[in-house]
Amino acid sequence: MAEREMFPATNGLATGVGGLVVAAVAAVLGLTWVDYRYAPVLLSIALLLAVLTYAVVLRPRVGIDGDDLVLRQVFSTTWIPLAAVQDFELRRIAVFRAGGRKYDSPALSRTRSTSRRVRRLDARLEIDPDERQGKGPTASEFISHRIESAMAAARSRAGVEEWSEEQEALAADVRTQWAWPLVALAVLAGLAVVVSLAA
């Protein structure tokens, strides 16, 4: 049976929930405001804020679906063959390289302080980076390890070496699907804001 796993985002949950709470407050104000002239404006702004908060902050995810790396982005989802991923770097965002292209995902990240600490540890080779000053791996590091293990296993199954021409050729199977209902909802919410402000 093919492995399927979507990892939780390692950042943005509090911001996303906060944005949805603000959108809900704006919607309640729009429904209960004494002066009903402002109700359409508040309701349309609440809808736009909720859609954008979901799309930008809560929707992005990284996962594994069989032999594919899945990058769920703001308005699209991209499937990259795991064996085709040539490089994976976890910085403020996750960066994957396949077939000469770069694919970013804000769903996985290191905090600025963790990134600085990792750079310092990498600079001093006599310090074991796994020790992390007595701390266990962060959620981002655990997920990174899972992805790197899946990449190595996929390369082994496909019989390709890292940075080979065969690996480069596998990147031709990268595919992207747009989340058209979400795109349409965002456009309609934006138009509703414009129309309500113009009225």
N, CA, C and O of each residue as an XYZ file, in Angstrom:
796
protein
N       0.843     -1.193      0.000
C       0.000      0.000      0.000
C       0.882      1.249      0.000
O       1.859      1.316      0.746
N       0.549      2.224     -0.820
C       1.341      3.442     -0.948
C       1.226      4.285      0.317
O       0.156      4.413      0.911
N       2.356      4.852      0.704
C       2.398      5.702      1.877
C       1.762      7.047      1.543
O       2.025      7.633      0.493
N       0.929      7.517      2.447
C       0.296      8.826      2.257
C       0.290      9.547      3.584
O      -0.267      9.056      4.566
N       0.907     10.706      3.613
C       1.038     11.444      4.859
C       1.143     12.935      4.554
O       1.986     13.360      3.764
N       0.284     13.719      5.184
C       0.385     15.179      5.096
C       0.871     15.662      6.454
O       0.260     15.371      7.482
N       1.961     16.394      6.450
C       2.555     16.854      7.690
C       1.897     18.148      8.142
O       1.509     18.970      7.312
N       1.768     18.335      9.442
C       1.211     19.614      9.913
C       2.185     20.747      9.639
O       3.399     20.546      9.633
N       1.653     21.921      9.415
C       2.509     23.096      9.219
C       3.224     23.393     10.527
O       2.660     23.213     11.607
N       4.453     23.842     10.427
C       5.230     24.125     11.633
C       5.210     25.604     12.000
O       5.926     26.031     12.906
N       4.406     26.372     11.310
C       4.287     27.796     11.646
C       2.937     28.310     11.172
O       2.302     27.693     10.317
N       2.503     29.417     11.713
C       1.334     30.110     11.204
C       0.002     29.712     11.788
O      -1.008     30.348     11.484
N      -0.044     28.672     12.625
C      -1.343     28.243     13.147
C      -1.991     29.348     13.986
O      -3.175     29.639     13.814
N      -1.228     29.960     14.887
C      -1.785     31.018     15.737
C      -2.238     32.208     14.895
O      -3.289     32.794     15.154
N      -1.441     32.561     13.886
C      -1.815     33.666     12.996
C      -3.082     33.328     12.226
O      -3.966     34.171     12.076
N      -3.172     32.086     11.736
C      -4.353     31.667     10.984
C      -5.609     31.677     11.827
O      -6.652     32.168     11.394
N      -5.513     31.138     13.021
C      -6.677     31.133     13.918
C      -7.058     32.563     14.283
O      -8.239     32.905     14.328
N      -6.048     33.398     14.545
C      -6.325     34.808     14.845
C      -7.029     35.509     13.695
O      -7.960     36.284     13.915
N      -6.590     35.241     12.462
C      -7.238     35.840     11.289
C      -8.684     35.392     11.144
O      -9.553     36.192     10.795
N      -8.946     34.108     11.413
C     -10.323     33.612     11.326
C     -11.203     34.203     12.431
O     -12.386     34.464     12.212
N     -10.625     34.410     13.610
C     -11.383     35.037     14.705
C     -11.740     36.476     14.335
O     -12.871     36.910     14.555
N     -10.785     37.216     13.775
C     -11.056     38.598     13.343
C     -12.138     38.602     12.264
O     -13.023     39.458     12.275
N     -12.068     37.641     11.326
C     -13.090     37.553     10.279
C     -14.458     37.259     10.886
O     -15.463     37.824     10.456
N     -14.497     36.384     11.875
C     -15.771     36.057     12.532
C     -16.336     37.269     13.273
O     -17.542     37.515     13.237
N     -15.464     38.023     13.943
C     -15.916     39.236     14.642
C     -16.470     40.238     13.633
O     -17.510     40.852     13.871
N     -15.775     40.404     12.504
C     -16.258     41.330     11.471
C     -17.610     40.869     10.930
O     -18.481     41.697     10.665
N     -17.796     39.558     10.763
C     -19.080     39.042     10.273
C     -20.189     39.284     11.291
O     -21.297     39.670     10.918
N     -19.905     39.063     12.565
C     -20.914     39.310     13.614
C     -21.272     40.788     13.656
O     -22.444     41.145     13.780
N     -20.260     41.648     13.553
C     -20.543     43.090     13.527
C     -21.391     43.456     12.310
O     -22.298     44.284     12.399
N     -21.086     42.831     11.175
C     -21.861     43.103      9.966
C     -23.314     42.687     10.097
O     -24.205     43.329      9.541
N     -23.553     41.604     10.840
C     -24.927     41.124     11.010
C     -25.691     41.863     12.101
O     -26.920     41.924     12.064
N     -24.969     42.429     13.077
C     -25.655     43.050     14.219
C     -25.504     44.568     14.289
O     -26.036     45.197     15.204
N     -24.794     45.159     13.346
C     -24.528     46.598     13.372
C     -25.834     47.370     13.271
O     -26.732     46.993     12.517
N     -25.934     48.449     14.033
C     -27.154     49.245     14.054
C     -27.386     49.904     12.695
O     -28.512     49.935     12.199
N     -26.323     50.428     12.101
C     -26.435     51.091     10.812
C     -26.188     50.046      9.714
O     -25.048     49.674      9.437
N     -27.276     49.587      9.103
C     -27.182     48.486      8.142
C     -26.497     48.861      6.840
O     -26.261     47.993      6.000
N     -26.171     50.140      6.651
C     -25.439     50.529      5.443
C     -24.052     49.895      5.412
O     -23.503     49.638      4.340
N     -23.487     49.643      6.598
C     -22.132     49.084      6.678
C     -22.112     47.556      6.693
O     -21.041     46.956      6.603
N     -23.254     46.931      6.804
C     -23.310     45.464      6.879
C     -22.690     44.793      5.656
O     -21.869     43.892      5.831
N     -23.038     45.184      4.419
C     -22.421     44.512      3.270
C     -20.898     44.671      3.228
O     -20.182     43.749      2.836
N     -20.414     45.846      3.634
C     -18.964     46.066      3.636
C     -18.295     45.148      4.645
O     -17.315     44.477      4.322
N     -18.817     45.114      5.869
C     -18.219     44.272      6.905
C     -18.298     42.790      6.548
O     -17.342     42.045      6.762
N     -19.433     42.364      6.007
C     -19.582     40.945      5.645
C     -18.647     40.558      4.507
O     -18.049     39.482      4.533
N     -18.519     41.426      3.511
C     -17.631     41.092      2.391
C     -16.166     41.115      2.819
O     -15.375     40.289      2.362
N     -15.797     42.054      3.694
C     -14.421     42.082      4.216
C     -14.163     40.844      5.064
O     -13.082     40.259      4.995
N     -15.142     40.444      5.861
C     -14.988     39.237      6.690
C     -14.778     38.005      5.805
O     -13.924     37.166      6.091
N     -15.562     37.904      4.733
C     -15.409     36.772      3.820
C     -14.034     36.769      3.157
O     -13.371     35.733      3.097
N     -13.608     37.928      2.659
C     -12.295     38.023      2.016
C     -11.179     37.687      3.006
O     -10.248     36.961      2.656
N     -11.255     38.198      4.223
C     -10.244     37.918      5.231
C     -10.203     36.425      5.564
O      -9.127     35.844      5.701
N     -11.364     35.818      5.692
C     -11.409     34.382      6.010
C     -10.818     33.549      4.874
O     -10.046     32.623      5.122
N     -11.172     33.868      3.641
C     -10.654     33.113      2.487
C      -9.146     33.272      2.374
O      -8.432     32.287      2.185
N      -8.654     34.501      2.487
C      -7.216     34.730      2.360
C      -6.433     34.141      3.528
O      -5.328     33.632      3.338
N      -6.994     34.204      4.732
C      -6.326     33.597      5.885
C      -6.199     32.100      5.687
O      -5.138     31.524      5.931
N      -7.275     31.469      5.245
C      -7.206     30.031      4.996
C      -6.193     29.719      3.899
O      -5.340     28.848      4.066
N      -6.289     30.434      2.775
C      -5.442     30.124      1.621
C      -3.963     30.378      1.897
O      -3.118     29.561      1.531
N      -3.643     31.489      2.531
C      -2.247     31.884      2.700
C      -1.610     31.261      3.939
O      -0.438     30.886      3.907
N      -2.360     31.147      5.019
C      -1.758     30.716      6.280
C      -2.068     29.264      6.627
O      -1.173     28.530      7.047
N      -3.305     28.841      6.462
C      -3.697     27.511      6.934
C      -3.627     26.408      5.872
O      -3.424     25.247      6.225
N      -3.785     26.725      4.613
C      -3.809     25.705      3.565
C      -2.452     25.091      3.235
O      -2.393     23.879      3.029
N      -1.362     25.849      3.171
C      -0.085     25.258      2.752
C       0.341     24.088      3.640
O       0.331     24.172      4.868
N       0.712     23.002      2.977
C       1.168     21.777      3.647
C       2.198     21.097      2.763
O       2.253     21.323      1.554
N       3.006     20.267      3.386
C       3.947     19.402      2.689
C       3.586     17.984      3.078
O       3.278     17.705      4.236
N       3.627     17.087      2.098
C       3.292     15.705      2.406
C       3.933     14.731      1.450
O       4.643     15.111      0.518
N       3.665     13.459      1.703
C       4.150     12.370      0.864
C       2.929     11.579      0.427
O       2.089     11.206      1.246
N       2.840     11.327     -0.874
C       1.754     10.522     -1.430
C       2.381      9.477     -2.347
O       2.658      9.752     -3.514
N       2.603      8.285     -1.816
C       3.271      7.242     -2.587
C       4.704      7.645     -2.866
O       5.486      7.842     -1.936
N       5.058      7.771     -4.134
C       6.407      8.181     -4.522
C       6.475      9.650     -4.900
O       7.415     10.075     -5.571
N       5.489     10.428     -4.474
C       5.457     11.861     -4.785
C       5.577     12.700     -3.527
O       5.044     12.356     -2.472
N       6.287     13.806     -3.664
C       6.294     14.849     -2.656
C       5.152     15.785     -3.014
O       5.049     16.225     -4.159
N       4.299     16.093     -2.055
C       3.135     16.946     -2.311
C       3.362     18.296     -1.643
O       3.590     18.373     -0.436
N       3.297     19.359     -2.443
C       3.405     20.712     -1.926
C       2.069     21.414     -2.156
O       1.768     21.850     -3.267
N       1.283     21.516     -1.105
C       0.004     22.223     -1.205
C       0.282     23.688     -0.922
O       0.645     24.065      0.192
N       0.105     24.511     -1.955
C       0.421     25.921     -1.870
C      -0.851     26.740     -1.679
O      -1.918     26.188     -1.407
N      -0.733     28.051     -1.821
C      -1.854     28.950     -1.583
C      -3.035     28.622     -2.501
O      -4.142     28.395     -2.013
N      -2.822     28.592     -3.808
C      -3.908     28.332     -4.741
C      -3.635     27.138     -5.652
O      -4.321     26.969     -6.661
N      -2.658     26.317     -5.321
C      -2.337     25.161     -6.158
C      -1.719     24.053     -5.323
O      -1.317     24.264     -4.179
N      -1.649     22.862     -5.920
C      -0.964     21.725     -5.323
C      -0.024     21.160     -6.372
O      -0.413     20.948     -7.520
N       1.225     20.917     -5.967
C       2.237     20.392     -6.878
C       2.702     19.033     -6.379
O       2.977     18.848     -5.194
N       2.783     18.081     -7.312
C       3.304     16.749     -7.019
C       4.655     16.615     -7.711
O       4.756     16.788     -8.925
N       5.689     16.307     -6.938
C       7.045     16.139     -7.459
C       7.478     14.709     -7.139
O       7.399     14.296     -5.982
N       7.931     13.947     -8.130
C       8.449     12.607     -7.806
C       9.572     12.718     -6.767
O      10.531     13.463     -6.964
N       9.449     11.978     -5.669
C      10.453     12.053     -4.612
C      11.849     11.745     -5.130
O      12.826     12.346     -4.685
N      11.944     10.808     -6.073
C      13.257     10.435     -6.617
C      13.861     11.570     -7.434
O      15.072     11.589     -7.655
N      13.039     12.519     -7.887
C      13.526     13.630     -8.704
C      14.051     14.795     -7.870
O      14.727     15.678     -8.397
N      13.744     14.802     -6.575
C      14.171     15.922     -5.729
C      15.675     15.823     -5.514
O      16.170     14.872     -4.910
N      16.389     16.817     -6.017
C      17.849     16.812     -5.950
C      18.378     17.418     -4.665
O      19.457     17.059     -4.195
N      17.606     18.344     -4.097
C      18.089     19.038     -2.910
C      16.894     19.498     -2.098
O      15.852     19.864     -2.642
N      17.065     19.473     -0.790
C      16.032     19.943      0.129
C      16.737     20.723      1.222
O      17.648     20.221      1.880
N      16.299     21.963      1.404
C      16.897     22.814      2.415
C      15.795     23.442      3.245
O      14.818     23.971      2.714
N      15.966     23.376      4.552
C      14.983     23.956      5.456
C      15.564     25.238      6.027
O      16.502     25.213      6.824
N      14.985     26.372      5.600
C      15.407     27.690      6.087
C      14.193     28.338      6.724
O      13.448     27.680      7.451
N      13.988     29.594      6.465
C      12.756     30.249      6.928
C      11.550     29.636      6.235
O      10.434     29.680      6.753
N      11.786     29.059      5.046
C      10.795     28.249      4.339
C      11.520     27.014      3.827
O      12.750     26.980      3.777
N      10.754     26.005      3.451
C      11.356     24.802      2.872
C      11.587     25.040      1.383
O      10.720     25.575      0.693
N      12.755     24.642      0.892
C      13.116     24.824     -0.515
C      13.497     23.460     -1.084
O      14.398     22.790     -0.580
N      12.794     23.064     -2.143
C      13.068     21.807     -2.831
C      13.541     22.135     -4.237
O      13.024     23.058     -4.867
N      14.529     21.382     -4.739
C      15.011     21.582     -6.108
C      14.869     20.280     -6.869
O      15.271     19.217     -6.396
N      14.288     20.381     -8.058
C      14.111     19.211     -8.929
C      14.134     19.690    -10.374
O      13.452     20.651    -10.731
N      14.915     19.021    -11.192
C      14.952     19.349    -12.612
C      15.359     20.773    -12.911
O      14.881     21.362    -13.881
N      16.228     21.335    -12.099
C      16.680     22.701    -12.339
C      15.709     23.777    -11.872
O      15.970     24.965    -12.061
N      14.599     23.381    -11.269
C      13.621     24.358    -10.762
C      13.596     24.321     -9.244
O      13.955     23.322     -8.619
N      13.169     25.422     -8.675
C      13.070     25.543     -7.225
C      11.601     25.605     -6.834
O      10.819     26.333     -7.445
N      11.229     24.842     -5.815
C       9.863     24.827     -5.300
C       9.918     25.188     -3.819
O      10.600     24.526     -3.037
N       9.195     26.243     -3.438
C       9.189     26.709     -2.056
C       7.906     26.300     -1.365
O       6.863     26.140     -1.998
N       8.001     26.132     -0.046
C       6.806     25.897      0.748
C       6.946     26.593      2.092
O       7.905     26.348      2.824
N       5.988     27.464      2.422
C       6.039     28.123      3.730
C       5.513     27.229      4.857
O       5.539     27.630      6.021
N       5.039     26.027      4.530
C       4.446     25.153      5.542
C       5.481     24.619      6.524
O       5.156     24.352      7.681
N       6.721     24.461      6.077
C       7.803     24.022      6.952
C       8.805     25.147      7.068
O       9.157     25.778      6.072
N       9.266     25.400      8.279
C      10.255     26.456      8.440
C      11.022     26.255      9.724
O      10.615     25.520     10.624
N      12.138     26.933      9.772
C      12.900     27.046     11.008
C      12.728     28.463     11.502
O      12.629     29.402     10.712
N      12.693     28.612     12.802
C      12.654     29.963     13.340
C      13.992     30.631     13.069
O      14.982     29.955     12.791
N      14.025     31.919     13.146
C      15.264     32.649     12.889
C      16.364     32.219     13.862
O      17.514     32.038     13.461
N      16.009     32.056     15.150
C      17.029     31.673     16.128
C      17.543     30.257     15.853
O      18.736     29.995     16.008
N      16.658     29.344     15.448
C      17.098     27.986     15.126
C      17.994     28.006     13.902
O      19.000     27.297     13.868
N      17.652     28.802     12.892
C      18.481     28.899     11.693
C      19.869     29.421     12.030
O      20.865     28.914     11.513
N      19.945     30.442     12.901
C      21.254     30.975     13.298
C      22.056     29.923     14.049
O      23.255     29.766     13.816
N      21.394     29.201     14.951
C      22.086     28.183     15.737
C      22.600     27.069     14.835
O      23.721     26.595     15.017
N      21.794     26.646     13.865
C      22.224     25.592     12.948
C      23.418     26.058     12.125
O      24.360     25.294     11.914
N      23.389     27.310     11.657
C      24.534     27.833     10.893
C      25.793     27.867     11.747
O      26.876     27.524     11.272
N      25.656     28.283     13.018
C      26.829     28.302     13.905
C      27.365     26.896     14.132
O      28.577     26.679     14.128
N      26.461     25.946     14.329
C      26.895     24.567     14.558
C      27.536     23.977     13.310
O      28.516     23.237     13.402
N      26.994     24.297     12.160
C      27.590     23.810     10.915
C      28.978     24.398     10.712
O      29.861     23.741     10.160
N      29.172     25.633     11.157
C      30.472     26.286     10.997
C      31.530     25.648     11.891
O      32.710     25.625     11.543
N      31.111     25.137     13.029
C      32.056     24.485     13.949
C      31.865     22.978     13.854
O      31.013     22.413     14.540
N      32.629     22.348     13.032
C      32.454     20.920     12.760
C      32.711     20.036     13.967
O      32.271     18.887     13.985
N      33.414     20.540     14.981
C      33.688     19.693     16.129
C      32.461     19.507     17.027
O      32.483     18.671     17.932
N      31.403     20.268     16.790
C      30.176     20.133     17.574
C      29.195     19.275     16.802
O      28.948     19.506     15.618
N      28.633     18.277     17.482
C      27.670     17.382     16.845
C      26.342     18.121     16.692
O      25.735     18.482     17.700
N      25.869     18.359     15.460
C      24.607     19.097     15.272
C      23.405     18.375     15.851
O      22.390     19.014     16.127
N      23.484     17.055     16.046
C      22.337     16.310     16.582
C      22.113     16.570     18.063
O      21.022     16.345     18.586
N      23.161     17.047     18.735
C      23.003     17.272     20.167
C      22.112     18.473     20.456
O      21.342     18.465     21.417
N      22.217     19.504     19.622
C      21.372     20.699     19.744
C      21.307     21.199     21.192
O      20.239     21.555     21.692
N      22.454     21.218     21.846
C      22.561     21.721     23.220
C      21.602     20.987     24.150
O      20.953     21.604     24.995
N      21.517     19.669     23.991
C      20.700     18.846     24.874
C      19.236     18.800     24.512
O      18.464     18.138     25.206
N      18.817     19.474     23.457
C      17.411     19.488     23.073
C      17.155     18.433     22.011
O      18.040     18.116     21.217
N      15.950     17.891     21.997
C      15.564     16.939     20.965
C      15.257     17.658     19.674
O      15.277     18.888     19.629
N      14.972     16.909     18.619
C      14.671     17.557     17.335
C      13.358     18.332     17.401
O      12.419     17.944     18.096
N      13.319     19.426     16.668
C      12.085     20.194     16.568
C      11.135     19.469     15.619
O      11.527     18.507     14.959
N       9.897     19.927     15.553
C       8.926     19.323     14.622
C       9.427     19.460     13.184
O       9.298     18.528     12.390
N       9.994     20.612     12.849
C      10.521     20.821     11.492
C      11.645     19.845     11.181
O      11.712     19.303     10.078
N      12.519     19.621     12.141
C      13.633     18.696     11.923
C      13.133     17.259     11.773
O      13.648     16.502     10.951
N      12.130     16.886     12.569
C      11.560     15.543     12.462
C      10.927     15.337     11.084
O      11.149     14.309     10.443
N      10.145     16.310     10.633
C       9.493     16.209      9.322
C      10.551     16.208      8.214
O      10.427     15.465      7.241
N      11.585     17.034      8.360
C      12.666     17.052      7.377
C      13.311     15.679      7.254
O      13.591     15.210      6.151
N      13.542     15.046      8.387
C      14.142     13.707      8.370
C      13.240     12.710      7.649
O      13.720     11.880      6.877
N      11.935     12.791      7.901
C      10.975     11.890      7.231
C      11.010     12.103      5.717
O      11.006     11.140      4.950
N      11.046     13.364      5.291
C      11.067     13.658      3.853
C      12.371     13.179      3.230
O      12.360     12.561      2.166
N      13.489     13.460      3.883
C      14.782     13.021      3.341
C      14.870     11.499      3.257
O      15.429     10.964      2.299
N      14.323     10.799      4.251
C      14.301      9.330      4.210
C      13.442      8.843      3.047
O      13.820      7.902      2.348
N      12.296      9.474      2.837
C      11.413      9.088      1.724
C      12.084      9.375      0.381
O      11.932      8.597     -0.561
N      12.823     10.483      0.281
C      13.542     10.807     -0.953
C      14.588      9.735     -1.252
O      14.694      9.265     -2.385
N      15.368      9.345     -0.224
C      16.406      8.329     -0.418
C      15.781      6.987     -0.811
O      16.301      6.300     -1.690
N      14.675      6.608     -0.170
C      14.014      5.342     -0.500
C      13.461      5.362     -1.923
O      13.536      4.359     -2.632
N      12.906      6.504     -2.345
C      12.363      6.619     -3.706
C      13.478      6.536     -4.743
O      13.303      5.906     -5.786
N      14.619      7.162     -4.472
C      15.762      7.066     -5.392
C      16.239      5.619     -5.499
O      16.576      5.145     -6.584
N      16.264      4.935     -4.377
C      16.692      3.531     -4.379
C      15.732      2.668     -5.191
O      16.167      1.826     -5.976
N      14.423      2.873     -5.006
C      13.421      2.096     -5.761
C      13.512      2.391     -7.256
O      13.351      1.496     -8.085
N      13.772      3.660     -7.592
C      13.853      4.048     -9.003
C      15.208      3.695     -9.615
O      15.359      3.710    -10.836
N      16.190      3.377     -8.774
C      17.511      3.023     -9.269
C      18.267      4.190     -9.871
O      19.004      4.025    -10.844
N      18.083      5.393     -9.284
C      18.795      6.575     -9.790
C      19.734      7.099     -8.726
O      19.478      6.978     -7.528
N      20.831      7.686     -9.188
C      21.804      8.315     -8.304
C      21.464      9.796     -8.160
O      20.852     10.400     -9.041
N      21.876     10.363     -7.026
C      21.671     11.799     -6.832
C      22.442     12.586     -7.889
O      23.566     12.231     -8.244
N      21.834     13.641     -8.378
C      22.408     14.573     -9.338
C      22.771     13.903    -10.668
O      23.639     14.393    -11.390
N      22.120     12.800    -10.992
C      22.379     12.133    -12.276
C      21.413     12.656    -13.337
O      20.429     13.328    -13.027
N      21.716     12.334    -14.589
C      20.820     12.721    -15.685
C      19.478     12.000    -15.565
O      18.434     12.552    -15.913
N      19.516     10.765    -15.071
C      18.268     10.010    -14.892
C      17.372     10.697    -13.869
O      16.156     10.773    -14.048
N      17.981     11.198    -12.796
C      17.197     11.908    -11.785
C      16.620     13.192    -12.374
O      15.470     13.547    -12.116
N      17.431     13.874    -13.160
C      16.969     15.110    -13.818
C      15.763     14.816    -14.708
O      14.820     15.605    -14.763
N      15.797     13.675    -15.407
C      14.707     13.317    -16.321
C      13.405     13.025    -15.570
O      12.320     13.240    -16.111
N      13.501     12.540    -14.336
C      12.295     12.249    -13.552
C      11.480     13.506    -13.249
O      10.278     13.427    -12.994
N      12.142     14.670    -13.279
C      11.446     15.925    -12.980
C      10.420     16.282    -14.045
O       9.600     17.177    -13.838
N      10.456     15.593    -15.186
C       9.441     15.844    -16.223
C       8.050     15.441    -15.746
O       7.047     15.869    -16.317
N       7.989     14.611    -14.691
C       6.694     14.148    -14.178
C       6.103     15.064    -13.106
O       5.095     14.720    -12.489
N       6.722     16.228    -12.880
C       6.154     17.196    -11.933
C       4.838     17.707    -12.509
O       4.762     18.041    -13.692
N       3.811     17.767    -11.682
C       2.507     18.260    -12.155
C       1.900     19.186    -11.100
O       2.117     19.022     -9.899
N       1.147     20.146    -11.580
C       0.502     21.132    -10.705
C      -0.982     21.191    -11.030
O      -1.383     21.184    -12.194
N      -1.782     21.250     -9.982
C      -3.234     21.386    -10.147
C      -3.690     22.612     -9.362
O      -3.380     22.760     -8.180
N      -4.422     23.475    -10.031
C      -4.920     24.691     -9.392
C      -6.163     24.389     -8.573
O      -6.974     23.544     -8.952
N      -6.309     25.075     -7.457
C      -7.489     24.953     -6.602
C      -8.512     25.982     -7.081
O      -8.730     27.008     -6.437
N      -9.138     25.687     -8.228
C     -10.038     26.662     -8.863
C     -11.195     27.105     -7.977
O     -11.531     28.289     -8.000
N     -11.827     26.225     -7.194
C     -12.903     26.731     -6.320
C     -12.409     27.789     -5.325
O     -13.106     28.767     -5.053
N     -11.204     27.585     -4.786
C     -10.659     28.564     -3.849
C     -10.285     29.864     -4.564
O     -10.501     30.953     -4.032
N      -9.727     29.747     -5.762
C      -9.402     30.935     -6.562
C     -10.684     31.724     -6.846
O     -10.721     32.944     -6.690
N     -11.729     31.011     -7.264
C     -13.001     31.669     -7.577
C     -13.591     32.347     -6.337
O     -14.104     33.463     -6.416
N     -13.514     31.662     -5.198
C     -14.045     32.234     -3.965
C     -13.280     33.499     -3.568
O     -13.884     34.475     -3.122
N     -11.961     33.483     -3.729
C     -11.159     34.670     -3.405
C     -11.502     35.825     -4.342
O     -11.622     36.968     -3.900
N     -11.662     35.532     -5.635
C     -12.007     36.588     -6.605
C     -13.395     37.155     -6.294
O     -13.590     38.371     -6.298
N     -14.347     36.274     -6.027
C     -15.701     36.743     -5.703
C     -15.718     37.562     -4.414
O     -16.409     38.578     -4.337
N     -14.968     37.131     -3.408
C     -14.908     37.899     -2.154
C     -14.280     39.267     -2.398
O     -14.740     40.267     -1.847
N     -13.231     39.319     -3.221
C     -12.616     40.609     -3.554
C     -13.565     41.520     -4.304
O     -13.644     42.717     -4.025
N     -14.290     40.945     -5.265
C     -15.284     41.736     -5.999
C     -16.398     42.227     -5.074
O     -16.891     43.346     -5.221
N     -16.791     41.376     -4.117
C     -17.843     41.782     -3.175
C     -17.380     42.981     -2.348
O     -18.171     43.886     -2.080
N     -16.110     43.000     -1.941
C     -15.590     44.131     -1.183
C     -15.636     45.398     -2.038
O     -16.078     46.449     -1.573
N     -15.179     45.296     -3.287
C     -15.156     46.461     -4.182
C     -16.575     46.988     -4.404
O     -16.814     48.192     -4.309
N     -17.508     46.094     -4.697
C     -18.899     46.493     -4.958
C     -19.527     47.114     -3.721
O     -20.216     48.129     -3.813
N     -19.289     46.501     -2.557
C     -19.901     47.036     -1.325
C     -19.326     48.404     -0.952
O     -20.036     49.260     -0.425
N     -18.047     48.602     -1.227
C     -17.449     49.918     -0.949
C     -17.954     50.971     -1.936
O     -18.105     52.138     -1.573
N     -18.214     50.565     -3.177
C     -18.681     51.505     -4.201
C     -20.148     51.869     -4.021
O     -20.590     52.922     -4.481
N     -20.902     51.001     -3.354
C     -22.348     51.233     -3.197
C     -22.641     52.311     -2.185
O     -23.805     52.625     -1.938
